Amino acid sequence: MKLASALLLLASIPATVSIAQPLPKASTSLPEYTISRADVEAHTYFLAADELMGRRTGEAGNRVAARYIAEQFRLYGLKTPPGQDGYLQTIPFEKIKAASSGTLLLGSDTLKLGKELVVMGGNATNVTGEVVYVGYGLTDGEDGYKGRDLKGRIVVAQGGSPDAKSPREIFTAAEAKRKLAAEKGVAALIELYSESIPWGFVNQYFNREQITAAIPAGPNAPAHLWINNANNKYKQLKETGQTVTLRTSGRERVAAPSANVAGIIEGTDPKLKNEYVILSAHYDHVGVGKQGGSAYESSDSIFNGARDNAFGTVAILESAKVLAQQRPKRSVLVVALTGEEVGLLGSRYYAEHPLVPLKQTIFDLNTDGAGYNDTTIVSVIGLERTGAKAEIEAGARAFGLSVFAEPAPEQGLFDRSDNVAFAAKGIPAPTFSPGFKSFDEAIGKYYHQAIDNPESLNYNYVQRFCQAFAHTARLIANRAARPQWIAGDKYEAAGKTLYGQ
């Protein structure tokens, strides 16, 4: 290489990236330095193999992936969580098939399935009656059902909630409304939808199969509809005296169990071992063909999910191996989560059914991502918020990587991965992602696409990413004081409640 070209190349490298600098011997003796490209590659090629058929939650390929992860935990000597017979935390999910028909007659208007309305759930229904408006329909309080007997009635609720902004919050509110409506014995629940998620996406998403947490159906599970109320078009449904006729096929439900996979590395410090750092990554993906939700070729209809999120799953597997070889002061719970792609269901289930006490869980280091467009960095969502910035930066720097904080802020990524289930309980929980700064063409090329195959990854980068993740986990598990939410964070109050501060 000519001298001028070499100088130009050096000038183009960010100043924050280490260039072949020797590391102290004490650091390089740690087992994370032994994470090999061969091991990383082998895990990835298995988890993102065609034979696993896209690892869709509730299907055989997902169960095979769970078993593979569990057997790696066994190989590494991880302990099973208290009260568990093995590494699998089984979850009773259900597969809800798309409705085949649905209409709502309102005066001279006929609202139709796939156009103005979507069927969210419930049994087949054919009912005519006067509607009752219940506000948001979330409580029995003044703006809810007001203690009225609404058994067998058709109730109308405003979509979302006063605080719901993210998709997760909107869907959570909808589930709460359906649960309350079922408890009240109503015949049907109609939500007037005018939320931030575009109706076209809502219409497409809910007119195909979904996976959800099992909810007892019973003989009178109410029909649950969303109506496109853009521009307040159907505001008359809030008025008294409005009569409608609702006919829907309902949505068939079948069992589709899945599992989180969890193992424990016991800490070495007599006192600190009673505190836990969680390492989390979702191992599920979106499946095959139409399940994937994106275009595909007949020659390749399997959405392998190498980047999203075999990549992150391999990071927690390799971290489990090296942390077990040389244990940190605090205990570490390594958990591979299912159901992320179908609504963050596995992490939400864990948060409600924790395997170690939440108040003893001081941190969740989550890893997830759509891919990478910069192999000199890791990107961390929540870096500035969650109290372990120094450890994260040091963990990355040890392997020649710098840290980019809060990539693609317009995407609201903090509340779109499994970390949010832990954050909502008060646990500081950033997401440690492959290097990207924005959702550009390089990300979109692979994100939820059938070409996201294992042979397309840069394994030198995947190796360094896994090493950086494992070292970061060690530094956090060894730090003297617990990480804390920054003052004023939206989850700070939950943290103070959880930890009794």
C-alpha positions as CSV (number, residue, x, y, z in Angstrom):
1,M,0.0,0.0,0.0
2,K,1.3,3.4,-0.9
3,L,2.2,5.7,2.0
4,A,-0.4,8.3,1.0
5,S,-3.2,5.7,0.8
6,A,-2.2,4.3,4.2
7,L,-2.3,7.7,5.8
8,L,-5.8,8.3,4.3
9,L,-7.0,5.0,5.7
10,L,-5.8,5.8,9.2
11,A,-7.3,9.2,9.0
12,S,-10.7,7.7,8.2
13,I,-10.8,5.5,11.4
14,P,-12.7,7.1,14.3
15,A,-10.4,8.3,17.0
16,T,-12.3,6.4,19.6
17,V,-11.5,3.0,18.1
18,S,-8.4,1.2,19.4
19,I,-5.9,0.2,16.7
20,A,-4.0,-2.9,17.5
21,Q,-3.1,-1.7,21.0
22,P,-1.7,-4.4,23.4
23,L,-4.0,-5.2,26.3
24,P,-2.8,-5.7,29.9
25,K,-1.9,-9.3,30.7
26,A,-4.3,-9.3,33.7
27,S,-7.2,-8.5,31.3
28,T,-6.3,-10.9,28.5
29,S,-6.2,-13.8,31.0
30,L,-9.9,-13.6,31.4
31,P,-11.9,-16.4,29.7
32,E,-13.8,-14.0,27.4
33,Y,-10.6,-13.6,25.4
34,T,-10.9,-17.3,24.6
35,I,-14.3,-17.0,22.8
36,S,-13.5,-18.3,19.3
37,R,-14.8,-17.5,15.9
38,A,-15.4,-21.2,15.4
39,D,-17.7,-21.6,18.4
40,V,-19.6,-18.4,17.5
41,E,-20.0,-19.6,13.9
42,A,-21.2,-23.1,14.9
43,H,-23.9,-21.8,17.3
44,T,-25.1,-19.3,14.7
45,Y,-25.3,-21.9,11.9
46,F,-27.3,-24.2,14.0
47,L,-29.8,-21.6,15.4
48,A,-30.3,-19.9,12.0
49,A,-30.5,-23.2,10.1
50,D,-33.2,-23.9,7.6
51,E,-34.2,-27.0,9.6
52,L,-35.4,-24.8,12.4
53,M,-37.9,-23.1,10.0
54,G,-37.5,-19.6,11.4
55,R,-37.9,-20.5,15.1
56,R,-41.5,-19.2,15.2
57,T,-42.9,-19.2,18.8
58,G,-45.1,-22.2,19.4
59,E,-43.7,-24.3,16.6
60,A,-41.3,-27.2,16.4
61,G,-38.3,-25.2,15.2
62,N,-38.7,-22.9,18.2
63,R,-38.7,-25.9,20.6
64,V,-35.6,-27.3,18.9
65,A,-33.8,-24.0,19.5
66,A,-34.9,-24.0,23.1
67,R,-33.6,-27.5,23.7
68,Y,-30.3,-26.7,22.0
69,I,-29.8,-23.7,24.3
70,A,-30.8,-25.7,27.4
71,E,-28.2,-28.4,26.5
72,Q,-25.5,-25.7,26.2
73,F,-26.4,-24.5,29.6
74,R,-26.0,-28.1,30.9
75,L,-22.7,-28.4,29.2
76,Y,-21.4,-25.2,30.8
77,G,-22.5,-26.3,34.3
78,L,-25.2,-23.7,34.8
79,K,-27.6,-24.4,37.7
80,T,-31.3,-24.7,37.2
81,P,-33.3,-21.9,38.7
82,P,-35.0,-22.5,42.1
83,G,-38.2,-24.5,41.8
84,Q,-37.5,-25.5,38.2
85,D,-37.0,-29.2,37.2
86,G,-34.8,-28.1,34.3
87,Y,-33.8,-25.1,32.2
88,L,-37.1,-24.6,30.5
89,Q,-39.7,-22.1,31.8
90,T,-42.7,-23.5,29.9
91,I,-45.3,-20.9,28.9
92,P,-48.9,-21.8,27.8
93,F,-49.2,-19.6,24.7
94,E,-52.1,-20.0,22.3
95,K,-52.2,-19.6,18.5
96,I,-55.1,-17.5,17.4
97,K,-56.2,-18.0,13.8
98,A,-57.5,-15.1,11.7
99,A,-61.2,-14.4,11.6
100,S,-62.9,-15.5,8.4
101,S,-65.8,-13.0,8.6
102,G,-66.9,-9.9,10.4
103,T,-69.5,-7.1,9.9
104,L,-70.9,-4.3,12.0
105,L,-74.2,-2.7,10.9
106,L,-74.4,0.9,12.1
107,G,-77.4,2.8,10.7
108,S,-76.9,2.7,6.9
109,D,-73.2,1.8,7.2
110,T,-71.8,-1.7,7.0
111,L,-68.3,-1.9,8.4
112,K,-66.4,-4.9,7.1
113,L,-63.5,-7.2,8.1
114,G,-60.3,-6.2,6.5
115,K,-61.5,-2.6,5.8
116,E,-63.0,-0.6,8.6
117,L,-62.7,-3.3,11.3
118,V,-60.5,-6.0,12.6
119,V,-61.4,-8.9,15.0
120,M,-59.0,-9.0,17.9
121,G,-60.5,-12.1,19.5
122,G,-63.5,-13.8,21.0
123,N,-66.0,-16.5,20.1
124,A,-68.4,-16.5,17.1
125,T,-71.0,-13.8,17.7
126,N,-74.3,-12.7,16.2
127,V,-75.8,-10.0,18.4
128,T,-78.0,-6.9,18.0
129,G,-78.4,-4.4,20.7
130,E,-77.9,-0.9,22.0
131,V,-74.3,0.0,22.7
132,V,-73.0,1.3,26.1
133,Y,-70.0,3.7,26.1
134,V,-67.6,2.9,29.0
135,G,-64.8,5.5,28.4
136,Y,-61.5,3.7,28.1
137,G,-63.0,0.6,29.6
138,L,-60.0,-0.1,31.7
139,T,-61.5,0.1,35.2
140,D,-64.7,-0.1,37.3
141,G,-64.1,3.5,38.2
142,E,-65.8,6.7,37.3
143,D,-64.7,6.6,33.7
144,G,-65.2,2.9,33.3
145,Y,-68.1,0.6,33.8
146,K,-69.4,2.6,36.8
147,G,-70.6,-0.5,38.6
148,R,-73.3,-1.2,36.1
149,D,-74.6,-4.7,35.2
150,L,-73.6,-5.0,31.5
151,K,-73.9,-8.7,31.1
152,G,-74.8,-9.6,27.6
153,R,-74.5,-6.0,26.4
154,I,-72.4,-4.5,23.6
155,V,-69.9,-2.0,25.1
156,V,-67.8,0.6,23.2
157,A,-64.5,1.9,24.5
158,Q,-62.1,4.6,23.4
159,G,-58.9,3.0,22.0
160,G,-55.6,2.9,23.9
161,S,-55.4,4.6,27.2
162,P,-54.6,8.1,28.5
163,D,-50.9,7.1,28.7
164,A,-50.5,4.6,25.9
165,K,-48.1,5.8,23.2
166,S,-46.0,2.8,22.1
167,P,-47.4,-0.3,20.4
168,R,-46.7,-2.3,23.5
169,E,-48.7,0.0,25.7
170,I,-51.6,0.1,23.2
171,F,-51.8,-3.7,23.0
172,T,-51.4,-4.0,26.7
173,A,-54.4,-1.7,27.2
174,A,-56.4,-3.7,24.8
175,E,-55.7,-6.9,26.6
176,A,-56.7,-5.3,29.9
177,K,-60.0,-4.1,28.4
178,R,-60.8,-7.6,27.0
179,K,-60.1,-9.2,30.4
180,L,-62.4,-6.8,32.2
181,A,-65.1,-7.2,29.6
182,A,-64.9,-10.9,30.0
183,E,-65.2,-10.6,33.7
184,K,-68.3,-8.4,33.3
185,G,-69.9,-10.9,30.9
186,V,-70.4,-8.5,28.0
187,A,-71.3,-9.9,24.6
188,A,-68.9,-7.7,22.6
189,L,-66.3,-5.1,23.1
190,I,-65.8,-2.5,20.4
191,E,-62.8,-0.1,20.6
192,L,-62.7,3.1,18.6
193,Y,-59.2,3.0,17.2
194,S,-57.3,6.3,16.4
195,E,-53.9,5.5,17.9
196,S,-50.4,6.1,16.5
197,I,-49.9,2.8,14.7
198,P,-51.2,3.3,11.1
199,W,-54.5,1.5,10.4
200,G,-53.0,-0.3,7.4
201,F,-50.5,-2.0,9.7
202,V,-53.2,-2.9,12.2
203,N,-55.4,-4.3,9.5
204,Q,-52.7,-6.4,8.0
205,Y,-51.3,-7.7,11.4
206,F,-54.6,-8.7,13.0
207,N,-56.0,-10.3,9.9
208,R,-53.4,-13.1,10.2
209,E,-52.5,-15.6,12.8
210,Q,-51.2,-14.4,16.2
211,I,-49.6,-15.9,19.3
212,T,-50.8,-14.7,22.6
213,A,-50.7,-15.6,26.3
214,A,-53.4,-18.2,27.1
215,I,-56.6,-16.5,28.4
216,P,-59.4,-18.8,29.6
217,A,-62.0,-18.5,26.8
218,G,-65.1,-19.9,28.5
219,P,-68.4,-20.3,26.7
220,N,-69.0,-16.5,26.6
221,A,-65.6,-15.0,25.6
222,P,-66.7,-11.6,24.2
223,A,-66.1,-10.6,20.6
224,H,-63.4,-7.9,20.6
225,L,-63.2,-5.5,17.6
226,W,-61.1,-2.5,16.7
227,I,-62.9,0.0,14.4
228,N,-60.9,2.6,12.4
229,N,-62.1,5.8,14.0
230,A,-59.8,8.1,12.2
231,N,-61.1,11.7,12.2
232,N,-63.6,10.6,14.8
233,K,-65.7,9.1,12.0
234,Y,-67.8,6.8,14.2
235,K,-68.2,9.1,17.2
236,Q,-71.9,8.4,17.3
237,L,-71.1,5.1,18.9
238,K,-70.3,7.0,22.1
239,E,-73.9,8.3,22.2
240,T,-76.8,6.7,23.9
241,G,-79.5,5.0,21.9
242,Q,-77.2,3.7,19.1
243,T,-78.2,0.2,18.0
244,V,-75.8,-2.1,16.1
245,T,-75.7,-5.6,14.7
246,L,-72.5,-7.5,15.0
247,R,-71.7,-10.7,13.2
248,T,-68.3,-12.4,13.4
249,S,-66.8,-15.8,13.0
250,G,-64.6,-15.2,16.0
251,R,-61.0,-16.5,16.1
252,E,-60.2,-20.1,16.7
253,R,-57.6,-20.8,19.4
254,V,-55.3,-23.7,19.8
255,A,-52.5,-24.5,22.3
256,A,-49.0,-23.4,21.2
257,P,-46.7,-23.8,24.2
258,S,-43.2,-22.4,24.2
259,A,-40.5,-21.7,26.8
260,N,-38.0,-19.3,28.1
261,V,-34.6,-21.0,28.8
262,A,-32.8,-20.0,32.0
263,G,-29.7,-21.0,33.9
264,I,-27.8,-19.6,36.9
265,I,-24.1,-18.9,37.5
266,E,-23.7,-18.5,41.2
267,G,-21.6,-15.5,42.3
268,T,-18.5,-15.9,44.4
269,D,-19.0,-13.1,46.9
270,P,-20.8,-14.3,50.1
271,K,-23.0,-11.3,50.2
272,L,-23.3,-10.1,46.5
273,K,-24.2,-13.6,45.3
274,N,-27.7,-12.9,46.5
275,E,-28.0,-10.2,43.8
276,Y,-28.5,-11.1,40.2
277,V,-27.5,-9.7,36.8
278,I,-29.7,-10.9,34.0
279,L,-28.3,-11.5,30.6
280,S,-31.2,-11.7,28.1
281,A,-31.8,-12.2,24.4
282,H,-34.7,-13.5,22.4
283,Y,-34.2,-16.7,20.4
284,D,-37.4,-16.8,18.5
285,H,-37.9,-15.4,15.0
286,V,-40.9,-15.0,12.6
287,G,-41.2,-18.4,10.8
288,V,-41.8,-19.3,7.1
289,G,-43.6,-17.8,4.2
290,K,-46.6,-15.6,5.0
291,Q,-45.7,-15.8,8.7
292,G,-42.7,-13.7,8.1
293,G,-44.7,-10.7,7.0
294,S,-42.3,-9.7,4.2
295,A,-41.8,-10.6,0.6
296,Y,-40.0,-13.8,-0.2
297,E,-39.0,-16.0,-3.1
298,S,-40.3,-19.5,-3.6
299,S,-36.7,-20.7,-3.6
300,D,-36.2,-19.3,-0.1
301,S,-39.2,-18.8,2.1
302,I,-37.5,-19.4,5.5
303,F,-36.9,-16.4,7.6
304,N,-33.7,-17.6,9.4
305,G,-33.1,-14.6,11.6
306,A,-29.3,-14.8,11.8
307,R,-29.1,-11.1,12.9
308,D,-32.4,-11.0,14.7
309,N,-31.7,-12.7,17.0
310,A,-29.4,-15.7,16.6
311,F,-26.7,-13.1,16.9
312,G,-27.8,-12.0,20.4
313,T,-28.6,-15.6,21.5
314,V,-25.0,-16.6,20.6
315,A,-23.7,-13.7,22.7
316,I,-25.6,-14.9,25.9
317,L,-24.5,-18.5,25.2
318,E,-20.8,-17.5,24.9
319,S,-21.2,-15.3,28.0
320,A,-22.7,-18.1,30.0
321,K,-19.7,-20.3,29.1
322,V,-17.0,-17.9,30.1
323,L,-18.7,-16.5,33.2
324,A,-19.1,-20.1,34.4
325,Q,-15.4,-20.7,33.9
326,Q,-14.5,-17.7,36.1
327,R,-17.5,-16.7,38.1
328,P,-18.1,-13.0,39.0
329,K,-19.0,-11.7,42.4
330,R,-22.8,-11.4,41.8
331,S,-24.9,-14.3,40.5
332,V,-25.9,-14.2,36.8
333,L,-29.2,-15.5,35.4
334,V,-28.8,-16.2,31.7
335,V,-32.2,-16.3,30.0
336,A,-33.1,-16.9,26.3
337,L,-36.5,-15.4,25.8
338,T,-39.2,-16.7,23.5
339,G,-42.1,-14.7,22.0
340,E,-40.4,-11.4,21.3
341,E,-41.4,-11.2,17.7
342,V,-45.1,-11.8,18.6
343,G,-45.4,-9.0,21.2
344,L,-42.5,-9.4,23.7
345,L,-44.5,-12.2,25.3
346,G,-41.7,-14.3,26.8
347,S,-40.1,-11.3,28.7
348,R,-43.5,-10.2,29.9
349,Y,-44.2,-13.7,31.2
350,Y,-40.9,-13.8,33.0
351,A,-41.5,-10.4,34.6
352,E,-44.8,-11.7,36.0
353,H,-43.3,-15.1,36.9
354,P,-39.7,-14.4,37.8
355,L,-37.3,-17.2,38.5
356,V,-35.3,-15.2,41.0
357,P,-36.8,-12.3,43.0
358,L,-37.1,-9.1,41.1
359,K,-36.0,-7.0,44.0
360,Q,-32.7,-9.0,44.1
361,T,-32.2,-8.5,40.3
362,I,-30.1,-5.4,39.9
363,F,-29.7,-5.2,36.2
364,D,-30.7,-6.7,32.8
365,L,-28.2,-6.5,30.0
366,N,-30.3,-7.3,27.0
367,T,-29.0,-7.9,23.5
368,D,-31.1,-7.7,20.4
369,G,-30.9,-6.0,17.0
370,A,-31.9,-5.7,13.4
371,G,-28.4,-6.0,12.1
372,Y,-25.3,-3.8,11.8
373,N,-23.9,-1.2,9.4
374,D,-20.8,-0.3,11.4
375,T,-18.4,-3.0,12.7
376,T,-16.3,-0.6,14.7
377,I,-19.0,0.0,17.3
378,V,-21.7,-1.5,19.5
379,S,-24.9,0.4,19.8
380,V,-26.6,0.7,23.2
381,I,-30.2,1.8,23.7
382,G,-30.5,3.2,27.2
383,L,-26.7,3.7,27.8
384,E,-27.2,7.1,29.4
385,R,-30.2,6.1,31.4
386,T,-29.4,2.9,33.2
387,G,-26.3,3.6,35.3
388,A,-23.6,1.3,33.8
389,K,-22.2,3.5,31.1
390,A,-18.6,3.1,32.4
391,E,-18.7,-0.7,32.4
392,I,-20.4,-0.9,29.0
393,E,-17.8,1.4,27.4
394,A,-14.9,-0.5,29.1
395,G,-16.3,-3.8,28.0
396,A,-16.5,-2.7,24.4
397,R,-13.2,-0.9,24.4
398,A,-11.3,-4.0,25.6
399,F,-12.1,-5.6,22.2
400,G,-11.4,-2.5,20.1
401,L,-15.0,-1.4,19.8
402,S,-16.5,2.0,20.7
403,V,-20.0,2.6,21.9
404,F,-22.7,4.6,20.1
405,A,-25.6,5.6,22.3
406,E,-29.3,5.8,21.4
407,P,-29.2,4.9,17.7
408,A,-32.3,5.7,15.5
409,P,-34.1,7.7,18.3
410,E,-37.1,8.2,16.1
411,Q,-37.7,4.4,16.3
412,G,-38.4,4.4,20.0
413,L,-36.2,1.3,20.4
414,F,-36.0,1.2,24.2
415,D,-39.6,0.2,24.4
416,R,-39.5,-2.3,21.5
417,S,-37.3,-5.1,22.9
418,D,-37.4,-7.4,25.8
419,N,-35.6,-5.0,28.1
420,V,-38.8,-3.0,28.6
421,A,-40.5,-5.8,30.6
422,F,-37.7,-5.6,33.1
423,A,-37.6,-1.8,33.0
424,A,-41.3,-1.5,33.7
425,K,-40.7,-3.4,36.9
426,G,-37.9,-1.0,37.8
427,I,-34.8,-2.9,36.8
428,P,-32.2,-0.9,34.8
429,A,-32.2,-2.6,31.5
430,P,-30.4,-1.3,28.4
431,T,-30.1,-3.2,25.1
432,F,-26.6,-3.9,23.8
433,S,-26.9,-4.1,20.0
434,P,-24.8,-4.8,16.9
435,G,-23.3,-1.5,15.5
436,F,-25.7,0.8,13.8
437,K,-26.5,4.5,14.0
438,S,-29.7,4.6,11.8
439,F,-32.1,2.4,10.0
440,D,-30.5,2.7,6.6
441,E,-30.5,0.5,3.5
442,A,-27.9,-1.9,5.0
443,I,-30.2,-2.6,7.9
444,G,-33.4,-2.8,5.9
445,K,-31.8,-5.2,3.5
446,Y,-31.8,-8.0,6.1
447,Y,-34.3,-6.9,8.8
448,H,-37.1,-9.5,8.8
449,Q,-36.0,-10.7,5.4
450,A,-35.6,-14.2,4.1
451,I,-32.0,-13.5,3.1
452,D,-30.9,-13.0,6.8
453,N,-29.0,-16.2,6.7
454,P,-25.9,-17.3,8.7
455,E,-23.5,-17.2,5.8
456,S,-24.0,-13.5,5.3
457,L,-22.6,-12.5,8.7
458,N,-19.1,-11.0,9.4
459,Y,-18.0,-13.5,12.0
460,N,-14.9,-11.6,13.0
461,Y,-17.3,-8.9,14.2
462,V,-19.7,-11.3,15.8
463,Q,-16.8,-12.8,17.7
464,R,-15.7,-9.4,19.0
465,F,-19.3,-8.4,19.8
466,C,-19.7,-11.6,21.9
467,Q,-16.4,-10.9,23.7
468,A,-17.4,-7.3,24.5
469,F,-20.9,-8.4,25.7
470,A,-19.4,-11.1,28.0
471,H,-16.8,-8.7,29.4
472,T,-19.4,-6.0,30.0
473,A,-21.5,-8.5,31.9
474,R,-18.6,-9.4,34.1
475,L,-17.8,-5.8,34.9
476,I,-21.4,-5.1,35.9
477,A,-21.6,-8.2,38.0
478,N,-18.4,-7.2,39.8
479,R,-19.1,-3.5,40.4
480,A,-19.2,-2.3,43.9
481,A,-22.6,-0.5,43.8
482,R,-25.8,-1.3,42.0
483,P,-26.5,0.6,38.8
484,Q,-29.3,3.2,39.2
485,W,-31.7,4.9,36.8
486,I,-30.8,8.5,36.1
487,A,-32.8,11.0,37.9
488,G,-36.1,11.8,36.2
489,D,-36.2,8.7,34.0
490,K,-39.7,7.4,33.2
491,Y,-38.8,4.1,35.0
492,E,-37.0,5.7,38.0
493,A,-40.1,5.6,40.2
494,A,-40.7,1.9,39.5
495,G,-37.1,1.3,40.5
496,K,-37.5,3.1,43.8
497,T,-40.6,1.1,44.5
498,L,-39.0,-2.2,43.6
499,Y,-35.8,-1.6,45.6
500,G,-37.5,0.2,48.5
501,Q,-35.5,3.4,48.0
